[in-house]
Amino acid sequence: MVGLNENDKYASGDFDEDGNDELFCFSNTKWIQYYNWSGADWNMDWTNDGTGNLGGFNYNVSNVNEILW
């Protein structure tokens, strides 16, 4: 996965409670990326490198809604 794709699922919020927006991007190929807004641009802070793992939770297309909602 390179960058953001049209078919990705997104979750936005202040997940780390620093007052800035963050964006989780979930692809249909098990990639997850975490972006932080710097005030001028989105910076990728973390990726699972396509492993399908998010903090011990195995992500796949069928359970993306369990992660997001």
Contacts in CASP RR format, 6 or more apart in sequence:
PFRMAT RR
TARGET T0000
AUTHOR 0000-0000-0000
METHOD contacts of the structure
MODEL  1
MVGLNENDKYASGDFDEDGNDELFCFSNTKWIQYYNWSGADWNMDWTNDG
TGNLGGFNYNVSNVNEILW
1 27 0 8 1.000
1 29 0 8 1.000
1 31 0 8 1.000
1 33 0 8 1.000
1 50 0 8 1.000
3 25 0 8 1.000
3 33 0 8 1.000
3 44 0 8 1.000
4 25 0 8 1.000
4 33 0 8 1.000
5 27 0 8 1.000
7 27 0 8 1.000
7 28 0 8 1.000
8 25 0 8 1.000
8 26 0 8 1.000
8 27 0 8 1.000
8 28 0 8 1.000
9 25 0 8 1.000
9 26 0 8 1.000
9 64 0 8 1.000
9 68 0 8 1.000
10 23 0 8 1.000
10 24 0 8 1.000
10 25 0 8 1.000
10 26 0 8 1.000
11 23 0 8 1.000
11 24 0 8 1.000
11 26 0 8 1.000
11 67 0 8 1.000
11 68 0 8 1.000
12 21 0 8 1.000
12 22 0 8 1.000
12 23 0 8 1.000
12 24 0 8 1.000
13 21 0 8 1.000
13 22 0 8 1.000
13 23 0 8 1.000
14 20 0 8 1.000
14 21 0 8 1.000
14 22 0 8 1.000
15 22 0 8 1.000
15 24 0 8 1.000
15 34 0 8 1.000
16 22 0 8 1.000
16 36 0 8 1.000
20 36 0 8 1.000
20 37 0 8 1.000
20 38 0 8 1.000
20 39 0 8 1.000
21 36 0 8 1.000
21 37 0 8 1.000
22 34 0 8 1.000
22 35 0 8 1.000
22 36 0 8 1.000
22 37 0 8 1.000
22 45 0 8 1.000
23 34 0 8 1.000
23 35 0 8 1.000
23 37 0 8 1.000
23 42 0 8 1.000
24 32 0 8 1.000
24 33 0 8 1.000
24 34 0 8 1.000
24 35 0 8 1.000
24 68 0 8 1.000
25 31 0 8 1.000
25 32 0 8 1.000
25 33 0 8 1.000
25 34 0 8 1.000
25 35 0 8 1.000
26 32 0 8 1.000
26 59 0 8 1.000
26 64 0 8 1.000
26 67 0 8 1.000
26 68 0 8 1.000
28 61 0 8 1.000
29 50 0 8 1.000
30 48 0 8 1.000
30 50 0 8 1.000
30 51 0 8 1.000
30 52 0 8 1.000
30 59 0 8 1.000
30 60 0 8 1.000
31 47 0 8 1.000
31 48 0 8 1.000
31 49 0 8 1.000
31 50 0 8 1.000
31 52 0 8 1.000
32 47 0 8 1.000
32 48 0 8 1.000
32 50 0 8 1.000
32 52 0 8 1.000
32 54 0 8 1.000
32 59 0 8 1.000
33 44 0 8 1.000
33 46 0 8 1.000
33 47 0 8 1.000
33 48 0 8 1.000
34 44 0 8 1.000
34 45 0 8 1.000
34 46 0 8 1.000
34 47 0 8 1.000
35 42 0 8 1.000
35 43 0 8 1.000
35 44 0 8 1.000
35 45 0 8 1.000
36 42 0 8 1.000
36 43 0 8 1.000
36 45 0 8 1.000
37 43 0 8 1.000
48 54 0 8 1.000
48 59 0 8 1.000
52 58 0 8 1.000
52 59 0 8 1.000
52 60 0 8 1.000
53 59 0 8 1.000
54 67 0 8 1.000
57 67 0 8 1.000
59 67 0 8 1.000
END
